[in-house]
Amino acid sequence: MIRVLLVDDQPLLRSGFRALLDLEDDIEVVAEAGDGREGLALAREHLPDIALLDIRMPVLDGIEATRRIAADPALARVHVVILTNYGLDEYVFDALRAGAAGFLVKDIVPEDFLHAVRVAARGDALLAPSITRKLINRYVTQPLHPGALGAGLAELTNREREAVALVAQGLSNDQIADRMVITPMTAKTHINRAMTKLHARDRAQLVVLAYESGLVTPRPRDSG
């Protein structure tokens, strides 16, 4: 059972998301909150698998709530998914840096929303290749913290570096396995080891670290 916490300051939106999730046999909404501070308290109380956080809320916004969840060892298994009306903007990237597993635009179709919840619950990043390209093209134009990550990068094997580069392109484990001519389990092992060495909370943060560190270089800007 996938346990979900809903945090949004708009009751109508919360009720809509809840109604959709409650129809699914494998998903349970364990709590709701109208601001980030209350959401953080409920996350600590219920330890959900997924915390769906609105990016802009009163009292404590989604970015700061994400940062506090990511920093709390007791909440290490909570995957934060940011909800936004605004698409790819600086707030979304700040949320990914803070430790969010991905983000969803609120006008997403129901089928994609439910799929996204299940993807996040598996620990996969909600960054499709097209979204990853847009994110990179807009916000990651040069390495930001190569010094801070230097020790972790030096520990990566060549195969781990290759796997991280493919993760940064938005590829799944199966696709990475095909590219590297290895099994999906081996691909997952390379990725998990790289995450450990780079202290990345999840695949989304691994993507951010890969570009910020200069391990992967953004491609020329595209329209995708």
TAGIFEN-V246046 format. One record per backbone hydrogen bond with DSSP energy under -1.0 kcal/mol. CO is the residue of the C=O (numbers start at 1). NH is the residue of the N-H. Records with the same first field share a line. If there is no record, write none. Layout:
# TAGIFEN-V246046
CO = NH, NH
This chain:
# TAGIFEN-V246046
2 = 28
3 = 49, 50
4 = 30
5 = 52
6 = 33
7 = 54
10 = 14
11 = 15
12 = 16
13 = 17
14 = 18
15 = 19
16 = 20
17 = 21
18 = 22
21 = 24
24 = 27
26 = 2
28 = 4
31 = 6
33 = 8
35 = 39
36 = 40
37 = 41
38 = 42
39 = 43
40 = 44
41 = 45
42 = 46
43 = 47
49 = 79
50 = 5
51 = 81
52 = 7
53 = 83
55 = 62
58 = 60
60 = 36
61 = 65
62 = 66
63 = 67
64 = 68
65 = 69
66 = 70
67 = 71
72 = 75
73 = 76
75 = 78
79 = 51
80 = 101
81 = 53
82 = 104
83 = 55
84 = 106
87 = 89
89 = 93
90 = 94
91 = 95
92 = 96
93 = 97
94 = 98
95 = 100
101 = 126
102 = 82
104 = 84
105 = 108
109 = 113
110 = 114
111 = 115
112 = 116
113 = 117
114 = 118
115 = 119
116 = 120
117 = 121
118 = 122
119 = 124
120 = 123
125 = 127
128 = 132
129 = 133
130 = 134
131 = 135
132 = 136
133 = 137
134 = 138
135 = 139
136 = 140
145 = 149
149 = 153
150 = 154
153 = 156
157 = 161
158 = 162
159 = 163
160 = 164
161 = 165
162 = 166
163 = 167
164 = 168
166 = 171
167 = 170
172 = 176
173 = 177
174 = 178
175 = 179
176 = 180
177 = 181, 182
183 = 187
184 = 188
185 = 189
186 = 190
187 = 191
188 = 192
189 = 193
190 = 194
191 = 195
192 = 196
193 = 197
194 = 198
195 = 200
202 = 206
203 = 207
204 = 208
205 = 209
206 = 210
207 = 211
208 = 212
209 = 213
210 = 216
212 = 144
